[in-house]
Amino acid sequence: MTPNPITLALDSSGSALMVCINNGTKTFSFRHSGIKQEQFLIPLLKRALGKTDLTLKDIEKVFFVRGPGRFTGIRISITFASMLQELNHTAVGSATLFEILHRQAEESRAFYTWKNQHENGVLAIILHAFREEYFLQFFDGSGQGPQWLSKEELLAQLAARQEPLYCAGTDKDGASLAALLPPHYRIAPMADCRVRPQTLIEMAQNPIYEKNALEPLYLKPARFELGR
């Protein structure tokens, strides 16, 4: 593999399908919103490859978002990555939405400024799951993994924290967390709360994300809701 491998990145975990290709020097990205993403993956791939004059055989690494999110959507990326690995011996990497948004938030000027003012502050990634359910992960060095919670459980966990919280993520329909959370929490700018193509391409170059890359993070089983 070259020092700057030709990389394909996919995000099919949410309502918008995103396909990105980096040819070693420049990143091209395309999106399509709507259900049945499997019908749009190949057309988007063709558009992306056409921009770079590449073919699938030229792809040296594929990187994708492995969850949490739509059950079927996550399977689309996993299946496609598995196919490229099997047919072309393409290297495969993946990361969770928590890891991606954590990186974007932590590298932002807004977080840097806030952290200087709150040395013991904690970054929390919050993602809307379904109806009144949410995914949550604290990045506080404790090693605690992501959780699937009701809205009431989410707010209770946030309220129980003693440290100041910097919250990144999205509410229903990709909206800001501002309407969900009390005003004393610091909320990340929306630009840091949506997956950026360049973030995926940069993370793809880190071999740490190749370990267990084809293992999905569902958190929420298909067609299952928390008891009320």
HELIX and SHEET records of a PDB file:
HELIX    1   1 GLU A   38  THR A   52  1                                  15    
HELIX    2   2 LEU A   56  ASP A   58  5                                   3    
HELIX    3   3 PHE A   71  ASN A   88  1                                  18    
HELIX    4   4 LEU A   97  GLU A  106  1                                  10    
HELIX    5   5 ARG A  109  GLN A  117  1                                   9    
HELIX    6   6 LYS A  151  ALA A  160  1                                  10    
HELIX    7   7 LYS A  172  GLY A  174  5                                   3    
HELIX    8   8 LEU A  177  ALA A  179  5                                   3    
HELIX    9   9 MET A  190  ASP A  192  5                                   3    
HELIX   10  10 PRO A  197  ALA A  204  1                                   8    
HELIX   11  11 PRO A  207  GLU A  210  5                                   4    
SHEET    1   A 5 THR A  27  SER A  33  0                                        
SHEET    2   A 5 ALA A  16  ASN A  22 -1                                        
SHEET    3   A 5 THR A   7  ASP A  11 -1                                        
SHEET    4   A 5 LYS A  61  VAL A  65  1                                        
SHEET    5   A 5 ALA A  91  ALA A  95  1                                        
SHEET    1   B 5 GLN A 147  SER A 150  0                                        
SHEET    2   B 5 GLU A 133  PHE A 139 -1                                        
SHEET    3   B 5 VAL A 122  PHE A 130 -1                                        
SHEET    4   B 5 LEU A 165  THR A 170  1                                        
SHEET    5   B 5 ARG A 186  ILE A 187  1                                        
END                                                                             
